[in-house]
Amino acid sequence: EAARRADRLLERFGLVQKADQKIMKLSGGMKRRLLIAKAMIHEPEILILDEPTAGVDVELRRALWAYLRELNSRGTTVLLTTHYIEEAEELCEEVAIIDRGRIVAQGSPEDLVQAGGDRHLEIQLTEPPVNGLPPAVTSREHALDGHRLVITAAHPRQIVADVLNDLYTAGLRITEVRIVESSLEEVFIQLTGRTIDDPDPHAGAADDDQSVLAESQP
């Protein structure tokens, strides 16, 4: 069984042609692939990975994501740290944002964006409403500035149809509709005051204390 797993992992990570080579002769990227495959060969119940895709090419990153999803679907809990926000969004059900060694926020990617991000529907009217706004707007948090109407909602995509129908029924015409939804990266910047790649001005040159801790449970 172990041999079959090894063959499967060698194929998955493009190492079949390098199977008989000594590790010292492998390139840096190939060594990284081998280390990842080695960590996965026994298919543990809990798999802990520290920045597994740092420094690897896009092809390997996607292959690793696919394999982690497969492991997770078979019952493995995956705990990883990453500097790639997209990786946390793609793979994980639970995310903790760490800044200067302290967890500043924790929850699902959706909950973090909803709690800390900006989500609204922005509508440009042909002219300011004379007879007020319809119920689909007034029943929600909103702001009207001349021709510009902004409606705040946790899930703006879900309210677009109702709002537009009510506006048209009320005789209001629209020139532009824009859905604004913050990303997890924007929430990260809001919470930490810097992007995930920015150095901490309060830390030493060798410090690296800003990351995302992410977990995916079966």
Number of C-alpha atoms within 10 A of each C-alpha: 7 9 9 10 15 18 15 16 21 19 13 17 19 16 19 14 9 14 14 8 10 8 13 8 10 13 10 13 12 17 15 18 23 21 11 17 20 14 13 19 16 13 14 14 14 14 19 16 17 12 16 19 22 12 11 14 10 10 9 17 18 13 13 19 16 14 16 19 17 12 19 19 13 12 14 19 19 22 18 21 22 20 19 16 18 12 19 24 18 11 20 19 16 20 25 21 23 21 21 15 11 11 14 13 17 16 15 17 23 15 15 20 21 19 14 17 22 16 21 21 21 19 21 19 18 14 13 17 17 7 9 11 17 19 13 17 21 12 10 11 11 15 14 14 9 12 14 16 18 19 22 17 19 16 15 18 15 10 15 16 12 12 18 19 14 16 20 12 11 15 12 20 16 16 10 11 15 14 15 17 19 14 20 21 18 18 22 25 12 13 17 16 13 16 17 21 11 9 15 19 7 8 11 9 9 6 11 14 14 23 22 25 22 26 20 21 14 13
